[in-house]
Amino acid sequence: MTLPARSAIIELFGTPGAGKSTLARAAADGPDLGSSAALTASWKRLPRIRKAALVTSAFLHPAAVSATAQLALRAPLANADALVRLARLLPKSRRLRLHRDQLLLLQEGLLQDLWSILYSAGRTEPDRASLMPVLRQIYAGLDVRVVHIDVDAGTAFERIRMRAEGASRFDRFSEAELRRQLGKTAQLARTLAAVAVDAGLPVETLDGAAPIPVNAARLKAIVAQAAAGSAQSV
């Protein structure tokens, strides 16, 4: 794989059971491809003073702070979990800028974080107008491609029930509750993907019900295209 001359990010996005982790493993073909786990590990290695400086800098951008505050008020995001997740969104956006000269394939990118924020607040039909400024601010200056794995609730249900282990909150639901929650959240992912397109982000949609090898081949092609495009852009 050709190393990019500047950072390029591919975000896998979709509801639990879409197959993000499976696809990420299938598409990873070399040490030059960074992951969500590698991103977390590098953050943990940073000195505390640098972490503090980065977090502080994230809140020194009035337009970004205003956009997230307006989302919190208009959604509204009324519970602590959603608000804590939202507070982490701007620092994570800034943190991604530390990874220059690296191609990242993320299972837990910014759009997935936004999905988690809205789901935690029970807002499965969010106001698109309040989402647009947030997306534009958190992705400003980042070379990102979103791969939306659009999966039906039935397929997602079967995959989650078949998992030997999982860290998602969905893995703890009873079968009846799992079906109900997946039915509620499928449209949320589609709404966010549509708003991302409106915000100017490149979004490619994969059929989540397609065989994993088929989607893995498409994802590998997207990764190769991103690496080549980033290398040629400087």
C-alpha positions as CSV (number, residue, x, y, z in Angstrom):
1,M,0.0,0.0,0.0
2,T,1.3,3.5,-0.8
3,L,1.7,5.7,2.2
4,P,-0.3,8.9,1.8
5,A,1.6,12.2,1.8
6,R,-1.1,13.6,4.2
7,S,-3.6,12.0,6.4
8,A,-6.7,10.4,4.8
9,I,-9.5,8.9,6.9
10,I,-12.1,6.3,5.9
11,E,-14.9,6.0,8.4
12,L,-17.0,2.9,8.5
13,F,-20.5,3.9,9.6
14,G,-23.7,2.0,10.4
15,T,-25.9,0.6,13.1
16,P,-24.8,-2.2,15.4
17,G,-24.8,-5.5,13.4
18,A,-23.8,-3.7,10.1
19,G,-20.5,-5.6,10.1
20,K,-18.1,-2.7,10.6
21,S,-15.6,-4.7,12.7
22,T,-15.7,-7.7,10.3
23,L,-15.2,-5.5,7.3
24,A,-12.3,-3.6,8.9
25,R,-10.5,-6.8,9.7
26,A,-11.1,-8.1,6.2
27,A,-9.8,-4.9,4.6
28,A,-6.8,-4.4,6.7
29,D,-3.8,-5.5,4.7
30,G,-0.7,-3.9,6.1
31,P,0.9,-2.0,9.0
32,D,0.5,1.3,7.3
33,L,-3.3,1.3,7.8
34,G,-4.2,2.9,11.1
35,S,-7.3,1.8,13.1
36,S,-9.6,3.0,15.8
37,A,-7.7,0.9,18.3
38,A,-4.3,2.3,17.2
39,L,-5.8,5.8,17.5
40,T,-6.9,5.2,21.1
41,A,-3.5,3.7,22.0
42,S,-1.6,6.7,20.6
43,W,-3.8,9.0,22.6
44,K,-3.0,7.1,25.8
45,R,0.7,7.5,25.1
46,L,0.5,11.3,24.8
47,P,1.9,13.3,27.7
48,R,-0.9,14.7,29.9
49,I,0.1,18.3,29.2
50,R,-0.2,17.7,25.5
51,K,-3.6,16.1,26.0
52,A,-4.7,19.1,28.0
53,A,-3.5,21.5,25.4
54,L,-5.3,19.7,22.6
55,V,-8.6,19.5,24.5
56,T,-8.4,23.1,25.4
57,S,-7.7,24.1,21.8
58,A,-10.8,22.2,20.7
59,F,-13.0,24.6,22.6
60,L,-11.3,27.8,21.4
61,H,-13.2,27.7,18.1
62,P,-16.4,29.7,18.6
63,A,-18.2,28.3,15.5
64,A,-17.6,24.7,16.5
65,V,-18.6,25.3,20.1
66,S,-21.7,27.2,18.9
67,A,-22.7,24.4,16.5
68,T,-22.5,21.7,19.2
69,A,-24.2,23.8,21.8
70,Q,-27.1,24.5,19.4
71,L,-27.4,20.8,18.7
72,A,-27.6,20.1,22.4
73,L,-30.4,22.7,22.8
74,R,-32.4,21.9,19.7
75,A,-32.3,18.1,19.8
76,P,-32.5,18.4,22.8
77,L,-29.8,16.2,24.5
78,A,-31.2,15.9,27.9
79,N,-29.3,13.1,29.5
80,A,-25.7,13.0,30.9
81,D,-24.4,10.2,28.7
82,A,-25.3,12.1,25.5
83,L,-23.8,15.3,26.8
84,V,-20.6,13.7,27.8
85,R,-20.3,12.0,24.4
86,L,-21.0,15.4,22.7
87,A,-18.3,17.1,24.8
88,R,-15.8,14.5,23.6
89,L,-16.6,15.1,19.9
90,L,-14.7,18.3,19.3
91,P,-11.4,17.1,21.0
92,K,-11.6,13.9,18.9
93,S,-12.0,16.0,15.8
94,R,-8.8,17.9,16.7
95,R,-7.1,14.7,17.7
96,L,-7.5,13.3,14.2
97,R,-5.3,16.1,12.9
98,L,-2.3,14.6,14.8
99,H,-2.2,11.7,12.5
100,R,-0.5,13.2,9.5
101,D,1.0,11.0,6.8
102,Q,-1.2,8.0,7.8
103,L,-4.1,6.3,6.2
104,L,-6.8,5.6,8.9
105,L,-9.6,3.1,8.6
106,L,-12.0,3.8,11.6
107,Q,-14.8,1.7,12.9
108,E,-15.6,4.5,15.4
109,G,-15.3,7.7,13.5
110,L,-17.0,11.1,14.1
111,L,-20.2,10.2,12.3
112,Q,-20.5,7.0,14.4
113,D,-19.9,9.1,17.5
114,L,-22.8,11.4,16.5
115,W,-25.0,8.4,16.0
116,S,-24.2,7.3,19.5
117,I,-24.9,10.7,20.9
118,L,-28.3,10.9,19.4
119,Y,-29.2,7.3,20.2
120,S,-28.2,7.9,23.8
121,A,-30.5,10.8,24.0
122,G,-33.4,8.9,22.4
123,R,-33.3,11.2,19.3
124,T,-33.8,8.8,16.4
125,E,-35.5,11.5,14.2
126,P,-33.1,14.5,14.7
127,D,-33.5,17.9,13.2
128,R,-31.3,18.0,10.1
129,A,-30.8,21.7,10.2
130,S,-29.1,21.5,13.6
131,L,-26.9,18.6,12.4
132,M,-25.4,20.3,9.3
133,P,-23.3,22.9,11.2
134,V,-21.9,20.3,13.5
135,L,-20.8,18.1,10.6
136,R,-19.2,21.0,8.8
137,Q,-17.3,22.0,11.9
138,I,-16.0,18.6,13.1
139,Y,-14.9,17.6,9.6
140,A,-13.3,20.9,8.6
141,G,-9.8,20.4,7.3
142,L,-10.0,16.6,7.4
143,D,-9.8,14.4,4.3
144,V,-12.6,11.9,5.1
145,R,-14.5,9.4,3.1
146,V,-17.6,7.8,4.8
147,V,-18.5,4.3,4.0
148,H,-22.1,3.8,5.1
149,I,-23.0,0.1,5.6
150,D,-26.7,0.2,5.2
151,V,-28.2,-2.9,6.8
152,D,-31.8,-4.0,7.4
153,A,-32.9,-4.6,11.0
154,G,-33.4,-8.3,10.4
155,T,-29.9,-8.9,9.2
156,A,-28.4,-6.8,12.0
157,F,-30.5,-8.8,14.5
158,E,-29.1,-12.1,13.3
159,R,-25.5,-10.9,13.3
160,I,-25.7,-9.6,16.8
161,R,-27.4,-12.7,18.2
162,M,-24.7,-14.9,16.6
163,R,-21.7,-12.9,18.0
164,A,-19.7,-14.8,20.5
165,E,-18.8,-11.6,22.3
166,G,-19.5,-7.9,21.7
167,A,-18.9,-4.6,23.5
168,S,-22.0,-2.8,22.1
169,R,-24.9,-2.0,24.4
170,F,-27.0,-3.9,21.9
171,D,-25.3,-7.2,22.9
172,R,-27.0,-6.9,26.3
173,F,-30.6,-6.6,25.1
174,S,-33.2,-9.3,25.1
175,E,-34.3,-10.5,21.7
176,A,-37.5,-8.6,21.9
177,E,-35.8,-5.4,22.9
178,L,-33.0,-5.9,20.4
179,R,-35.6,-6.1,17.6
180,R,-37.3,-2.9,18.8
181,Q,-34.1,-0.9,19.1
182,L,-32.8,-1.9,15.7
183,G,-36.0,-1.0,14.2
184,K,-35.8,2.5,15.8
185,T,-32.2,3.2,14.9
186,A,-31.9,2.0,11.3
187,Q,-33.4,5.2,10.0
188,L,-31.2,7.3,12.2
189,A,-28.1,6.0,10.4
190,R,-29.7,6.7,7.0
191,T,-30.6,10.3,8.1
192,L,-27.0,11.0,9.3
193,A,-25.6,9.6,6.1
194,A,-27.9,11.8,4.1
195,V,-27.0,14.9,6.1
196,A,-23.3,14.1,5.6
197,V,-23.8,14.1,1.9
198,D,-25.6,17.5,2.2
199,A,-22.7,18.8,4.2
200,G,-20.4,18.0,1.3
201,L,-18.8,14.8,2.6
202,P,-18.1,11.9,0.2
203,V,-20.3,9.0,1.3
204,E,-20.4,5.6,-0.4
205,T,-23.1,3.2,0.6
206,L,-22.6,-0.6,0.8
207,D,-25.4,-3.1,1.1
208,G,-25.0,-4.5,4.6
209,A,-26.8,-7.7,3.6
210,A,-24.3,-8.5,0.9
211,P,-21.7,-11.2,1.6
212,I,-18.7,-10.0,3.5
213,P,-16.2,-10.9,0.8
214,V,-18.1,-8.7,-1.7
215,N,-18.2,-5.7,0.6
216,A,-14.6,-6.3,1.7
217,A,-13.5,-6.2,-1.9
218,R,-15.3,-2.9,-2.4
219,L,-13.8,-1.5,0.8
220,K,-10.3,-2.5,-0.2
221,A,-10.8,-0.6,-3.5
222,I,-12.0,2.5,-1.5
223,V,-8.9,2.3,0.7
224,A,-6.6,2.0,-2.3
225,Q,-8.3,5.0,-4.0
226,A,-8.0,7.1,-0.8
227,A,-4.3,6.2,-0.5
228,A,-3.5,7.0,-4.1
229,G,-5.5,10.3,-4.0
230,S,-3.9,11.5,-0.8
231,A,-0.4,10.7,-2.2
232,Q,-1.1,12.7,-5.3
233,S,-2.6,15.7,-3.6
234,V,0.6,17.3,-2.4
